[in-house]
Amino acid sequence: MTSDIYGTVLIIFMLLFVSAFFSGSETALTATSKARMRGLADQGKKSAIRVNKLIENMEGLIGAILLGNNLVNIFATALTTAVFSALFPDGQGVVYATIVMTILVLVFAEITPKTAAISRPDAVAMFVSLPMSIIVRIFGPVVSLVQVFVRFVLRLFGFDVSEQMHVLSPADEIKGTLDLHLEEGRVDKDARDIIRGALELDDIRIEEVMIHRKSIEMLDVDLPPSEIVSALMASNYTRIPLWKDDPDNIVGVLHAKDVLRALWQVQNDLSQIDIKALAMEPYFAPETTTLLEQLTAFKINQQHFALIVDEYGALMGLVTLEDILEEIVGEIEDEYDEPIQGVRPQPDGTVIADGDVTIRDINRALDWRLPDEAAVTIAGLVIHEGQTIPEVGQVFSFYGFRFQILKK
C-alpha cells in the first residue's frame, strides 16, 4: 500500500512538472517578440522558425496548451484525491486534496513557470518550440473540433469569430508601444516623434500641412523683369509662383537658381531676361492627397514644390518637400527661416498660442492629444467645438483643456 502511494505521488509531481511546462510555454510563446523571432528566423535559426510557425496559428496553439494543461491538472487532482482518501478514510481526504493541489498547482504549475518565462520569453519560447510543435500536431484534430464547437456556442450568444478582425492596425500597435516606452523612459521623445511622424504620413492630407494661399508669396508674370528679380532676391524663398491676370491662374514657378544663372549669362542685363522662359511648369496636387502619396509623387516627378488645388481647381495653398519631412523630423530651420513664435508657454503653466498654429504642431511641441480630424488650427478647433465665432474674453472647455480668447 505504501509503495503504491509513493508511486502515485511520484506520478503527481511528474504531472505538475508537465503542467508547469505548458504554463511556461503559453506565457513565453504569447509574450515573445515577433519582430525578434522574424529576425532570428531570417538568420536561419531553426528554433525561431518553429516559434514563428507556432504563433502564426495562435488559436490552435492556445487550444493545444489548454487541452494538455487541463488534462494533466485534472489527472493530477484525481490521483491526489485518491491518495488522500486512502490516507484519511473518514472523508476528510477530499478537502485535504483540494487544499494541497490548489497550493501545488498555483505555486509550482502556474506562478513559478510563468514568472520564469516572462523574464526571458524569447529564450524560453525557442527552447520549448520543438516539443510544443509536436504537441500541437498531435492535439491538432481534437483542438479543431473544439474550435468549431466553441464558435458555434459563441454564435448562439451573438459573437461571430469566424473572421478575426484586428482592433488596432499594426501602425497603431507600434505607436501605442512607443508611447508606453516613452512613459517608462526607454525611448526619448524625439525618437518617438520621428517614428510616429513616419507612420502617420498616410493619415495626413496635404491640406493639413500646406502653406495657406494668403501666406504665399506670388508675383505677376507681366511685371517688369527688374521688379520680379528684385522681389525674388528680397524673398526668403527660392521658388516663387507666377500668376497671370488672376492670382488663381498660376502659369509657372520661378526658381532663384535659374534667375541667377540667366543673369550671369547676360552680364546682369535685366532687359535680356525672359521671365516666362525661365519659369518652370507648375505642379498641381489635389487637397485630398496624403503626405505619403505626395512624398512618393515628389520622388517620381523629381519635384520639391506643389501647388494645392481644390476640386474646382481653385488655389488652396502650397506644400514643399521640406514641409513633409518636417512632419517626420520636426521643424527644420535654415539661416533664412524665421522661427515661429506661435506657441509661448507661461511660467504659471498656461500656454499662449496664436490661432493659426496647427493642432499637429502644438500636439508635437507639448505632447498633447488634441484631435485634428475636424480642424487644422487651434482657432478652427475652438470654432468647431464652440459652434460660434468667439468673442474676446470667452472661455471654452473641451478635451481636458480650458481655452480663453485673448485677442480677435
C-alpha positions in Angstrom: 0.0 0.0 0.0 2.8 2.4 0.9 4.8 1.7 -2.2 1.6 2.3 -4.3 1.2 5.7 -2.6 4.8 6.6 -3.2 4.4 5.7 -6.9 1.3 7.7 -7.2 2.9 10.8 -5.5 5.8 10.5 -8.0 3.3 10.5 -10.9 1.6 13.5 -9.4 4.8 15.5 -9.3 5.6 14.5 -12.8 2.2 15.7 -13.9 2.8 19.0 -12.1 6.1 19.3 -14.0 4.2 18.8 -17.3 1.6 21.4 -16.2 4.4 23.8 -15.4 5.9 23.2 -18.9 2.5 24.0 -20.5 2.0 27.2 -18.4 5.5 28.5 -19.1 5.2 27.7 -22.8 2.0 29.6 -23.0 3.5 32.7 -21.4 6.7 32.6 -23.4 5.1 32.0 -26.8 2.5 34.7 -26.3 5.0 37.3 -24.9 7.8 36.6 -27.3 8.8 39.4 -29.7 7.5 38.6 -33.2 10.0 41.0 -34.7 13.0 39.5 -33.0 11.8 36.0 -33.9 11.4 37.1 -37.5 15.0 38.5 -37.5 16.4 35.3 -36.0 14.4 33.2 -38.5 15.9 35.2 -41.4 19.3 34.3 -40.0 18.4 30.6 -40.3 17.8 29.8 -36.6 15.6 26.7 -36.6 14.1 27.2 -33.2 13.0 30.8 -34.2 11.4 29.4 -37.4 9.4 26.9 -35.3 8.3 29.7 -33.0 7.1 31.8 -35.9 5.1 28.8 -37.2 3.5 28.3 -33.8 2.4 31.9 -33.2 1.1 32.2 -36.7 -1.7 29.8 -35.6 -2.2 31.3 -32.1 -5.7 29.9 -31.7 -4.5 26.4 -32.4 -1.5 26.9 -30.1 -3.5 28.1 -27.2 -6.1 25.4 -27.7 -3.4 22.7 -27.6 -1.8 24.2 -24.5 -5.1 24.5 -22.6 -6.1 20.9 -23.6 -2.8 19.5 -22.4 -2.7 21.6 -19.3 -6.3 20.7 -18.2 -5.7 17.0 -18.9 -2.6 16.8 -16.6 -4.1 19.1 -13.9 -7.3 17.1 -13.8 -5.4 13.8 -13.8 -3.1 15.0 -11.0 -6.0 16.2 -8.9 -7.8 12.9 -9.3 -4.7 11.0 -8.2 -4.2 13.3 -5.3 -7.8 12.8 -4.2 -7.3 9.0 -4.3 -4.1 9.3 -2.2 -5.6 11.5 0.5 -8.8 9.4 0.5 -6.7 6.3 1.2 -4.8 8.2 4.0 -7.9 9.7 5.6 -10.8 7.2 5.2 -13.0 9.4 7.4 -14.0 11.6 4.4 -11.6 14.5 5.0 -9.3 13.3 2.2 -11.2 15.3 -0.5 -10.8 18.5 1.5 -7.1 18.0 2.1 -6.5 17.0 -1.5 -8.3 20.2 -2.7 -6.1 22.4 -0.5 -2.8 20.7 -1.3 -3.5 20.6 -5.1 -4.6 24.3 -5.1 -1.3 25.3 -3.5 0.9 23.0 -5.6 -0.8 24.0 -8.9 -0.8 27.7 -8.0 2.8 27.9 -6.9 4.7 25.2 -9.0 2.5 24.9 -12.1 1.3 28.5 -12.6 3.1 31.3 -10.9 6.7 29.9 -10.9 6.9 28.8 -14.5 5.1 31.9 -15.8 7.3 34.2 -13.9 10.4 32.5 -15.2 9.0 32.5 -18.8 8.0 36.2 -18.7 11.5 37.2 -17.6 13.1 35.6 -20.7 10.3 35.0 -23.2 12.4 34.7 -26.3 14.8 32.2 -24.9 12.1 30.1 -23.3 9.9 30.2 -26.5 12.8 28.9 -28.6 13.6 26.2 -26.0 10.0 24.8 -25.9 9.4 25.3 -29.7 10.3 21.7 -30.6 8.1 19.8 -28.0 5.3 22.3 -28.5 5.3 21.8 -32.3 4.9 18.0 -31.7 2.1 18.6 -29.1 0.2 21.0 -31.4 0.5 18.5 -34.2 -0.8 15.6 -32.0 -3.7 17.6 -30.5 -4.5 19.4 -33.7 -7.6 17.3 -34.7 -9.1 17.5 -31.3 -8.4 21.2 -31.0 -10.0 21.8 -34.4 -13.2 20.1 -33.3 -13.2 22.1 -30.0 -12.8 25.3 -32.0 -15.8 24.5 -34.2 -17.9 23.8 -31.2 -16.7 27.0 -29.4 -17.6 29.1 -32.4 -21.0 27.5 -32.6 -21.7 28.3 -29.0 -20.4 31.9 -29.4 -22.7 32.4 -32.4 -25.7 31.4 -30.2 -24.8 34.4 -28.0 -24.3 36.8 -30.9 -20.5 36.6 -31.2 -19.1 35.8 -34.7 -15.4 35.0 -34.6 -15.2 33.3 -38.0 -13.3 36.3 -39.3 -10.9 37.6 -36.8 -10.5 41.3 -37.1 -7.7 43.3 -35.6 -8.9 46.1 -33.4 -5.7 48.0 -33.9 -3.7 48.3 -37.1 0.0 47.4 -37.0 0.8 51.1 -37.1 -1.5 51.8 -34.1 0.2 49.0 -32.2 3.6 50.4 -32.8 2.5 53.9 -31.8 1.0 52.5 -28.6 4.2 50.7 -27.8 6.3 53.8 -28.4 4.0 55.8 -26.1 4.4 53.1 -23.4 8.2 53.0 -23.8 8.3 56.8 -23.6 6.4 56.8 -20.3 8.8 54.1 -19.0 11.8 56.2 -20.1 13.1 53.6 -22.5 12.6 55.9 -25.6 13.2 59.6 -25.7 10.5 62.0 -27.1 12.4 63.0 -30.2 12.9 59.4 -31.3 9.2 58.7 -30.6 8.1 61.7 -32.6 10.2 60.8 -35.6 8.8 57.2 -35.7 5.2 58.4 -35.2 5.6 61.0 -37.8 6.8 58.5 -40.4 3.9 56.1 -39.5 1.3 58.9 -39.8 2.2 60.2 -43.3 -0.5 58.1 -44.8 -3.1 59.5 -42.4 -2.4 63.2 -43.1 -3.7 65.1 -46.1 -1.5 67.8 -47.6 -4.2 70.4 -46.8 -3.4 70.0 -43.1 0.3 71.0 -43.5 0.2 73.3 -46.6 1.0 77.0 -46.5 -2.3 78.7 -47.0 -2.8 80.8 -50.1 -3.0 84.0 -48.1 0.6 83.4 -46.9 2.1 82.6 -50.3 4.4 85.0 -51.9 3.3 85.3 -55.6 4.3 87.6 -58.4 2.5 88.8 -61.5 4.4 87.4 -64.5 3.7 90.6 -66.5 5.7 92.8 -64.1 8.9 94.2 -65.4 11.9 91.8 -65.0 13.6 94.2 -62.7 10.7 94.2 -60.3 10.4 90.4 -60.4 14.1 89.9 -59.8 14.1 92.4 -57.0 11.2 90.7 -55.3 12.8 87.3 -55.7 16.1 88.5 -54.2 14.3 90.0 -51.3 12.3 86.8 -50.6 13.3 84.2 -48.1 12.2 81.5 -50.6 13.9 80.1 -53.6 10.8 79.3 -55.5 8.1 81.9 -56.3 4.8 81.1 -58.1 3.9 83.4 -61.0 0.3 84.3 -61.9 -1.2 85.9 -65.0 -4.4 88.1 -65.0 -5.7 86.4 -61.8 -3.8 85.1 -58.7 -5.6 81.8 -59.1 -4.1 81.4 -62.6 -0.7 80.1 -61.8 1.4 79.9 -65.0 4.8 79.0 -63.7 7.2 78.7 -60.8 10.3 80.9 -60.8 13.5 79.4 -59.2 16.1 81.8 -57.9 18.9 79.5 -59.2 17.6 79.7 -62.7 17.4 83.5 -62.5 21.0 83.8 -61.1 22.2 81.5 -63.9 20.5 83.6 -66.5 21.8 86.9 -65.1 25.3 85.5 -65.2 24.9 84.6 -68.9 23.7 88.1 -69.9 26.2 90.0 -67.8 23.4 91.2 -65.4 21.5 92.9 -68.2 17.9 92.6 -66.9 16.5 93.7 -70.3 17.6 90.4 -71.8 15.9 88.2 -69.2 12.8 86.3 -70.3 11.0 85.5 -67.1 8.3 83.4 -68.8 11.0 81.2 -70.4 12.8 80.8 -67.1 9.7 79.7 -65.2 9.2 76.0 -64.6 5.8 74.4 -65.3 3.7 74.5 -62.2 3.0 71.1 -60.5 -0.5 70.8 -59.0 -1.8 68.3 -56.4 -5.4 67.8 -55.1 -6.0 68.8 -51.5 -7.1 65.2 -50.6 -3.7 63.8 -51.4 -2.0 62.2 -48.3 1.6 63.1 -47.3 2.8 59.7 -48.2 1.3 59.9 -51.7 2.7 63.3 -52.2 6.2 62.3 -51.0 6.1 59.4 -53.5 4.9 61.8 -56.2 7.8 64.2 -55.4 10.3 61.4 -55.8 8.8 60.1 -59.0 8.5 63.6 -60.6 11.7 65.0 -59.2 9.7 67.9 -57.7 10.1 69.6 -54.3 7.2 72.1 -54.7 3.5 71.5 -55.3 0.6 73.9 -55.6 -2.6 72.6 -53.8 -6.0 73.0 -55.5 -9.5 72.0 -54.5 -12.0 70.0 -56.6 -12.9 73.1 -58.6 -9.3 74.0 -59.4 -9.1 77.0 -57.1 -5.7 77.5 -55.5 -5.7 76.5 -51.8 -2.0 76.7 -50.9 1.3 75.0 -51.5 3.4 72.3 -49.9 7.1 71.6 -50.3 9.2 68.5 -49.7 10.6 70.2 -46.5 7.0 70.5 -45.2 6.6 66.8 -45.4 10.0 66.0 -44.0 9.2 68.3 -41.0 6.2 66.1 -40.2 8.7 63.3 -39.5 11.8 65.0 -38.0 10.2 68.2 -36.7 10.9 71.8 -37.6 13.8 72.3 -40.0 15.1 75.9 -39.7 17.8 77.2 -42.0 19.6 80.5 -41.9 16.8 82.2 -43.7 13.9 80.8 -41.8 12.0 82.9 -39.2 11.3 80.9 -36.1 7.6 80.5 -35.5 6.6 82.2 -32.2 3.1 80.9 -32.2 3.3 78.8 -29.0 4.5 80.5 -25.8 4.4 78.6 -22.6 3.9 80.8 -19.5 5.5 80.5 -16.0 2.1 79.6 -14.5 1.8 76.6 -16.7 -0.6 78.1 -19.2 0.2 78.4 -22.9 -0.5 81.3 -25.2 -0.9 80.1 -28.8 -1.7 82.0 -32.0 -4.9 80.9 -33.6 -3.2 79.8 -36.8 -0.9 77.4 -35.1 -1.8 73.9 -36.3 -3.1 71.3 -33.9 -0.4 68.9 -35.0 2.3 71.4 -34.2 1.1 72.1 -30.7 0.5 68.4 -30.0 4.0 67.7 -31.1 5.6 70.6 -29.1 3.7 70.0 -25.9 2.9 66.3 -26.2 -0.8 66.9 -26.1 -3.5 64.8 -27.7 -6.0 67.4 -29.2 -8.0 65.9 -32.0 -7.2 67.2 -35.5 -9.9 65.4 -37.5 -12.4 68.3 -37.7 -10.0 71.2 -37.7 -6.4 72.0 -38.7 -5.6 75.0 -36.5 -6.3 75.9 -32.8 -8.7 78.6 -34.0 -10.5 76.1 -36.2 -10.9 73.7 -33.3 -12.3 76.4 -30.9 -14.8 77.5 -33.6 -15.8 73.9 -34.4 -16.3 72.9 -30.8 -17.9 76.2 -29.7 -20.2 76.3 -32.8 -19.7 80.0 -32.9 -17.2 82.8 -33.8 -15.9 83.6 -30.3 -15.5 87.0 -28.7 -12.6 88.3 -26.7 -12.8 87.0 -23.1 -15.0 84.0 -23.9 -13.8 80.7 -22.3 -14.4 77.2 -23.6 -13.6 73.8 -22.0 -13.2 70.6 -24.0 -10.8 67.6 -24.3 -9.5 68.4 -20.8 -8.3 71.9 -21.7 -9.6 75.4 -21.0 -9.4 77.8 -23.9 -9.7 81.6 -23.3 -9.8 84.0 -26.2 -7.3 86.8 -25.6 -7.4 88.6 -29.0 -9.6 88.6 -32.1 
